[in-house]
Amino acid sequence: MVSKIEFHPAAAKEFDALDGSLKKEVASKIDALAENPFLGKHLGVRANVNLTGFYKLYVAKKTYRIVYRLIGKEIEIVEIIGIGKRDKKQIYKLVVRRVEGVKKRRT
């Protein structure tokens, strides 16, 4: 079963901003995620940030990360939360802010 891919709005902007060759590589990894949502590695606590329930997938010789989570009992949706450089674990901090922002809007 192929999972549906959805982007957090900010992650969609990050994807659109990538240069051509990097965008192709990221797109290829995202296509692979649709086929196998468990392709990435589990995240736990990173940079003092709890990312339990999220996964990371390396891109571009491990310089970029795709951070995502799985939604649904049968993993109907792979939600891309962030795409960014590994540099100083900034991508992980961004993801937490995005997820917390969604939680606040829903309550």
C-alpha positions in Angstrom: 0.0 0.0 0.0 1.3 3.4 -1.0 1.0 6.1 1.7 -0.1 9.6 0.9 2.5 12.3 1.4 1.5 15.6 3.0 3.7 18.6 3.7 3.5 21.0 6.6 3.1 24.4 4.9 6.6 25.5 6.0 8.1 22.3 4.8 6.5 22.7 1.4 8.2 26.2 1.2 11.5 24.6 2.2 11.1 22.0 -0.5 10.3 24.6 -3.1 13.4 26.7 -2.1 15.8 23.8 -2.7 18.1 24.0 -5.8 17.5 21.7 -8.7 19.8 18.8 -8.0 19.0 18.8 -4.2 15.3 19.1 -4.9 15.5 16.0 -7.2 17.3 14.0 -4.5 14.8 15.0 -1.8 11.9 14.3 -4.1 13.3 10.8 -4.8 13.6 10.1 -1.0 10.0 11.4 -0.5 8.8 9.0 -3.3 10.6 6.2 -1.5 8.9 7.2 1.8 5.5 6.7 0.1 6.4 3.2 -0.7 8.1 2.4 2.7 7.2 4.9 5.5 9.7 3.2 7.8 12.7 4.1 5.6 13.9 6.7 8.1 15.3 6.3 11.6 13.4 6.9 14.8 14.0 10.2 16.6 14.0 10.5 20.3 15.4 13.4 22.2 17.6 15.6 20.0 19.2 18.8 21.2 17.1 18.7 24.4 14.0 18.5 22.2 11.6 15.5 22.5 10.9 14.2 19.0 9.5 10.9 20.0 7.2 9.6 17.2 9.1 11.4 14.5 11.6 10.0 11.9 14.5 11.4 10.1 15.7 10.5 6.6 19.2 11.6 5.4 19.7 13.3 2.1 22.7 14.7 0.2 25.4 12.8 2.0 23.7 13.3 5.4 23.9 17.1 5.2 20.1 17.5 5.0 17.3 15.9 6.9 13.7 15.2 6.1 11.8 15.0 9.4 8.4 13.3 9.2 5.8 11.5 11.2 3.3 8.7 10.4 -0.4 9.3 10.7 -3.2 6.7 10.9 -3.4 3.2 12.1 -2.6 1.8 8.7 -0.1 4.6 8.0 -2.3 6.3 5.5 -0.3 9.6 5.6 3.4 10.4 5.8 3.5 14.1 7.0 6.7 15.9 6.1 7.3 18.4 8.9 10.7 19.9 7.9 13.5 19.7 5.4 16.7 21.3 6.4 20.4 21.2 7.0 21.8 19.2 9.8 23.7 22.3 11.0 23.6 22.6 14.8 20.4 20.5 14.9 18.3 23.5 13.8 15.9 21.3 11.8 14.9 19.5 15.0 14.2 22.7 16.8 12.2 24.0 13.8 10.1 20.8 13.8 9.2 21.1 17.4 8.1 24.8 17.0 6.0 23.8 14.0 4.3 20.9 15.8 3.7 23.0 18.9 2.1 25.7 16.7 -0.3 23.2 15.2 -1.3 21.9 18.7 -2.0 25.5 19.9 -4.1 26.2 16.8 -6.2 23.0 17.3 -7.0 23.7 20.9 
